[in-house]
Amino acid sequence: MPSIMLLLVVLSSIALQFTAVNSIGVCYGVRGGNLPRSKEVIDLYKSNGITGMRMYSPNKEALQALRGSNIEVLLDVAKETLQSLTNSASASHWVNEFVVPYSDVNIKYIAVGNEIMPGDVEAKYILPGIRNIQKAISSAKLQGKVKVSTAIRMDLLENTFPPRDGKFKAAATPYIKPIIDFLVSNGAPLLANIYPYFAYNRNTNIDLNFALFRQQRTNDQYQNLFDAMLDSIYYALEKVGGQNLQVVVSESGWPSAGGDKGPSVANARTYYQNLINHVKVGGTPKHKGPIKTYLFAMFDENQKPGLQTEKHFGLFNPDKSPKYGISFK
């Protein structure tokens, strides 16, 4: 009996380590003019023990390099493709071109839309696209392997602190509620992009240490802003029938430059390393256990539009040298 108990303890420990390690992915964006080839990028993931990749549109060179790697892939549908997926034949063609031929690539999630808001022209394509991609996945007998979802931004919510007051905005509910219902019925997670940096940058009442995982608060149960933001989503989901949904953090990061409040190499290094350490085993006050999280992003992308900070979220330099020297393990 003691030997059996010892074996169970060892196996449980191994399982916990495996789950923890697989909690960390990194987003692979390609809006840079000086980035390595996809094969070199995949090798960089492997050599650093990064076990997940988010790809913002199908990249056949990268998919080819991922064969047999067991890196978990979150594969986005390109924004310009969303409208076509409202046609079931087009959705089937997409799955047959970018998923079915790569049976030895560990495609875990498909994101139909990234940060689409209710007022966006693409909003009306999201739920039909999710349904049609799910139908095509089921036709390919992959429904047990690949989950179909969409990635939201925090702007869909309001009253996010304290987290228990979090809810979806009234204007967002008609958009997000049918999506949540579909995810629940198919056992798929909701994907969410969570950026304590932007919350800190826009709110003068948020302490930098709280955003960087290095402040011990004594007046409530939340020790960091990331957990508070994530739990506000869980509480919002409860209010619209999504209490059993898992949330996968599809983006989170901190810029190293490009702004005057918060961006710095030191702050970015602190955020990424503390986030990695936390999500592997920590969980939130509301939802215990490892948190599947994709760090944003693998490289600085000097061709990204928008704010200057958007160009400075990279974990690695274009020559593949680490910007911070953090550990993913």
HELIX and SHEET records of a PDB file:
HELIX    1   1 PRO A    2  VAL A   21  1                                  20    
HELIX    2   2 SER A   38  SER A   47  1                                  10    
HELIX    3   3 LYS A   60  ALA A   65  1                                   6    
HELIX    4   4 LYS A   79  THR A   81  5                                   3    
HELIX    5   5 GLN A   83  THR A   86  5                                   4    
HELIX    6   6 SER A   88  PHE A   98  1                                  11    
HELIX    7   7 VAL A  100  TYR A  102  5                                   3    
HELIX    8   8 ALA A  123  SER A  139  1                                  17    
HELIX    9   9 MET A  154  LEU A  156  5                                   3    
HELIX   10  10 PRO A  163  ASP A  165  5                                   3    
HELIX   11  11 THR A  173  ASN A  186  1                                  14    
HELIX   12  12 PRO A  196  ARG A  202  1                                   7    
HELIX   13  13 LEU A  208  ALA A  211  1                                   4    
HELIX   14  14 LEU A  225  GLU A  238  1                                  14    
HELIX   15  15 VAL A  265  VAL A  281  1                                  17    
HELIX   16  16 GLN A  308  LYS A  311  5                                   4    
SHEET    1   A 9 ILE A  24  TYR A  28  0                                        
SHEET    2   A 9 GLY A  52  MET A  55  1                                        
SHEET    3   A 9 GLU A  72  ASP A  76  1                                        
SHEET    4   A 9 ILE A 107  ASN A 114  1                                        
SHEET    5   A 9 LYS A 147  ARG A 153  1                                        
SHEET    6   A 9 LEU A 190  ASN A 193  1                                        
SHEET    7   A 9 VAL A 247  SER A 252  1                                        
SHEET    8   A 9 THR A 293  LEU A 295  1                                        
SHEET    9   A 9 ILE A  24  TYR A  28  1                                        
SHEET    1   B 2 LEU A 157  GLU A 158  0                                        
SHEET    2   B 2 LYS A 167  PHE A 168 -1                                        
END                                                                             
